[in-house]
Amino acid sequence: MHSPPTICSFESRRQSEMESLISKFGGHPFVAPTMRELPLESNQVALEFGKQLVAGEVDLIIFMTGVGADALLDALLTQHTESELLESLHKCKIAARGPKPVAALSKRQVRVDLRAPEPNTWCELAAELEQSDLELSGMHVAVQEYGQVNNELHEWLRSHGASVTSVIIYRWGLPDDLEPLKRAIHSTIDGEFHILMWTSAQQLVHTVQVADELGLKNPWLKAARECFNASIGPTASERLREYGIEPAMEPSHPKMAHLIREAIAVWSEKAE
């Protein structure tokens, strides 16, 4: 009978929930936040987009995240009335990458025409757009980004004849307190974790960045590759593979509870 696994999560927004869920499902948690959302120093990009929107120059808006959708609409409301903004949005086609932007938009009475099914990556969104009756050729498409530009989505849209405007509302920064992440890096190298748990692709980018600053990038990557890596979904898995880390599993649904429960179950089977 094996002992419960020690799990390192790199979750930042929902640290307490992650810790309690890992404990609930029988693991020993160590949570090392990797990310902090930073507002841009200026909302000029959003405000310029707002001018184009109200002038009727935008045909399709793609919302990638709920947080970004809220931030963009809040920025636009500093320059436009709610009725003016809603009227302009209703004249556009609206697409959403997943349930969080759908919820954010619905709360503000913004109609959503297309939504990506699970696992809610840009690929599912592109497939929905391709199957729709939208003629992308000649369209002006605005993409609300989520921390970094999604170049693959932009290239796909342009390949279908659309012009693309990137509307970046926030970007990811490192957390104020790096000590938990530094401890996690050292502990991974020392072999103290059974499972590394990834709930976003950017978590890995920041972990590698901090490991590199510590002079430990290669030792950390070597140790991480030997761990059981649990990935929330295809986007995180793709980033892991870029660093030579093969995900051991993805959950049946891209939810934290499913990820934790199923990761522990798969790890336990392999540990027998």
N, C-alpha and C positions, 0 to 999 in steps of 0.2 A: 504494500500500500504506500503510494507516494504521498509526500507532504504537499500542502497547498502551494500553488505557484506564487512567486513574488513577481508582481506586474508593475512595470514602469509605464505610466501614461504621460503623454506630453500635452494633455488638454489644458487650455488656458481659461476659457470663458466659464466652464462648468466644472471647476476643480473639485468642489465639495461633493457634487453629485457623482462624479466619476469615482472618487474615493469611496463613497458609501456603497455604490453599486458593485465595485470590485470586492469589497468586504462581504456584501450580501450574497454574492455568487461564489464565495469560498476562496478568494484570493487575498494575498497580502499586498496592499497598494502602496506605491510611491508615485506621487504626482509631481511632475516637474514642468511648470508652465514654460512655453516656448515663445508665446506671441502676445502682442499688445496692439490693439487697433489704434491707429493714429489718424486724426483728421488731417487733411491737407492744410498747409499753412494758409491757403487761399481757396475759395470756392469758385474762382474765375472760370474754370473749365465747366463746372455745373451751370453757372450763370450764363455763359455763352451758349451752352446747349439749350437753356431755357428760352433764350431769344429765338433760336432756330425753331424750337418747338412751337412757340406761340405764333411765329410767322408762317407756320404751316410747311416748314422745310424738312420735316422728319416724317418718314413713312412707316418705319417699324422701330420699336424700342425693345431691346432684350434686357430683362432684369435678371442678373445672375445671383443675387443674394437678397435676403430680407433686410439685413442691416443696411446694405447699400441702397436698397429701394427707399427705405425710410429716410436715410441721410440725404439722398438726392431730392426727394420731394420736399423735405424740410428746407433745403437750400433754395429751391425754386419758390417756395412760399414767402421768402424774404423779398422777392422782387415782383411776384404776381399774386393776384387774388386766387382764392381756392376755386371759385367758379370759372375763372379764366383758365386756370391750369387744368381742371377737369375737362372743360370743353375742348381744349387742345389735345389732351390725352385721348379723348374719345374719338378724335378724328384720325388717330394713328392705329396701327395694329400693335398689339402688346403680346410679347412672349415672355415666359418665365422659365428659368432653369429647374425649379423645383418647388416644393410646397412652402418653403419659407418666404420667397418673394411673392408667391400667390397670396399667402395670408396677409402680408404687409400691404399689398395692393388692394385686396378685397376690403380690408379695414377702412380704406380711404375711398371706397366706391369706384375703384378703377377696374374696368372690365379687362379680363385676361382672355386673349383669343387662342393662344397656344401654350401648352405647358409640357415640359419634358417628363416622361415617366421615369421611374427608378431605373438605374441608380443615379439619375439626375446629373449626368455629365453633359458637356457640350455636344457630344456625339448623339445622344438621344434627342437633344434639342434640334440639332441639324436634321435628323431623320424626320422629326415632326414637321419642320419647315418644308422639307422636300416633299412630304406626302400631302401638304396642304395645297390650297388653290392659289397661294401667294406667288406672284411672279417677281422674284427677287431682282431680276435684271433691271437696272435703272433705279432701283430703290435707294433711298438714303437711310441707312440703318445705324441707330445709336446703340452702343453696348455699354450698359452700366457694369463696370469692371469690379472685381472683388480683391483688390490688393495688388494684382499685377495683371498686365494685359494678356488676354487669352489669344495668343498669336494664331493658334490652329483654327479657332472659330473665325477670326478675322480673314484668314486665308481662304477658308471654305466659303464665306460670304462673298468675298471678292471673286472667287472662281465662278460664282453664280451671277456675276454682273452687278453686285451691289457696291455702293460706296459706303465706307464704314467710318463712324466717329466713335472714338473711345472716350467714355465719360468716367474718369477715375474719381471716386468719392473718398476713399480712404486707402491706406496702405498698411502693411504689417510692419511693426517694429519689434525689437526684442523686449522682453519684460523688464521692468525697472529693477527687479531683484533677480540676478542671474545665479545666485548661489544654489538653489535647488537643481537647476539644469546642469551646472558644473558638477554637482554631486552625482547626478544621474549619469553623466558621461564617465566619470571615474568608476562608478559602481558597475556600469556596463562592461568596462574593460576588465574589472576585477571579477567578472562572472557572477555577480550577485542577483541578476534578474533572469527569470525563466522566460518571461514574455515581455516584448516591447509592443506597446499599443499605440497605433497612429490613427487619429481622427481627422487629419487634414494633411495635404501634401506639404504645405508651408512649414509645418512642425519639423519635418525632416530637414528642410533647407536651413532653418535656424539652428537646429541641433548640430548639423555639420559645420555651420559657420562658427559657432562657439567652440566646438571641438578643435577646429582649425586654429582659432585664436589661442587656445591652450597648448597648441603644438601636438594635439592628440588625434588629429583627423584620421590618419591611417590606422592607428591602434583601435580607435572607436569603431570605424567601419568594419574592421576585421572581426571585432567582438560582436557587433550588431548582426553581422551575417551569420553568426553561429547561434543567435537567439531565435526563438519562435516569434516571428513578427506578424502581428494581427493588424489587418488594414480595414478601415471602414468602408472602402469601396475602390472602384477602378482608378479614380484620379490619384488617390494616395498610393495605390499599388504601382501605378505607372512611374511615379516619382521615386519610389523605393527601388524599382528595377534600374532606374537611371544611375543609381549609386551602387548597383550590384547586390542589392538586398532582395531576396526572393520572398514575397509574402507567403506565409504559411496558410492563411485563410482570409476570406472575406465573409461577413455575416449574411444571412438570408435577407435581411433588411438593413439599410444603412442607418441604424439607430444604435445609440450607445449601449443600451441594455442587451440587445441582440448580439452586438459585438463581444461584449464581456462574457456573457453566458456561453456563447458558442465557441469563443476562443479557449475558454477554460476547459470546455468539454473535449474539443479536438486535441488540445495539449495533453489532457489527462489520458486520452486513448493512446497517444504516441508515447507517453511516459510509462505505460503499463509494462 
